Amino acid sequence: MGLLNPNTILVAFNAQGEDVEWTPSLSDTQKWLWECYTYCIGEAVELAGDDEIVVCHLGDITHGTRFGRLVPSILPGDQGIIALWNIKPLMALPNVEQALLITGTEVHVPNSIEALVAKMIRFESGKRVRTLHQGRVFLGEEWLDVAHHGAHPGTRDWLRGNVATYYTKSRVYEDRRLGKVPSVLYARGHFHCPVHITINEVWHGEDEVHHLVIVPSFSGPTRYSIKATQSTPSLTVGMMALEVIDGRLHKVHKFMKEKDIRVEVIL
C-alpha cells in the first residue's frame, strides 16, 4: 500500500550469506500510486519551466512498523532506502537544488530516519537538504510556515475546512503576538485529506490573505487508515505547488488524483 519506486534496489543475504540486490514487486495499488506520483511531478515540472523548484516533504517519509508493513518482505531498515528511491525523481530534476524534509510522527519515522534520508540525498546528489521539526521559510517578501501536524480537515464532508479556518486564524494571531509577520501560507500534512482554505484580514488598514493547505499522502488504504478515517469511501493522493513570483505567493496549484476504494458487488 505504500509508495514504491519500481526501480528501488534493496540488499539482502542469500542462503550462502552473500549480499544480493533485489527489487520488491509492486502491488496494483502501488502501480497506481506511482503513476499518480509521476503525473504530479510532470505537472510541477511543466508549471516551473526553467524556474527553480524547491522540494518540501511534509513528514512521515516512512511508515514504521507499528501499524504493519506497507511493503511486504522488507526489513525495517529498508524503509529508509525506499524513501530515498521515492524522492530520487524529484531530486534528479535539474532545477531542484534544495529540499526540506519535515519530521513526522515518531511511530512512522523512528530513529531519525528523515535525517538519514537527508544525509543519503546529500551524499548522492550534492544538493542542499535539511530536516526541520517546524519551519518558517522566507520567500523573499512573504513567509511560509511548514510543519507535519496541524488542523484536522473536518469530520463531515460539508464541513471540510471549518476546523482549518479557525486553526489558521489562531496561527495568524499567535504569530502577531510573538512579534512575527504572519505567514502567507501554512502548509501541513498528517491527515490524508486535501484541504485549501483562505482567510481575509484587515490589519493596520491593509488587506491581507492567508492560506492553509493540508497536502494528501501517497499511501493506499490500510486497515488502520480505514478505521481512522471512519471508512471514507475515496482515496486522494497528490501534491501542491506554490507558485512564487517576485518573492510573493502567486497561486496554489493542486495536482491530485481521487479514487473510489469501495468494491461494488451484485447479489
Secondary structure, DSSP 4 states (H G I P E B T S, - for coil): -B---TT--EEEE-TTS-EEEE-PPPPHHHHHHHHHHHHHHHHHHHHHTTS-EEEEE-S--S--STT--SSTT--TTHHHHHHHHHHHHHHTSTTEEEEEEE---TTTSGGGHHHHHHHHHHHHH--EEEEESEEEEE-SSSEEEEES------SSGGGTTHHHHHHHHHHHHHHHHTT-PPPSEEEE-SSSS-EEEEEEEEETTEEEEEEEEE---SB---HHHHHHTTS-SEEEEEEEEEEEETTEEEEEEEEEEEEE-------
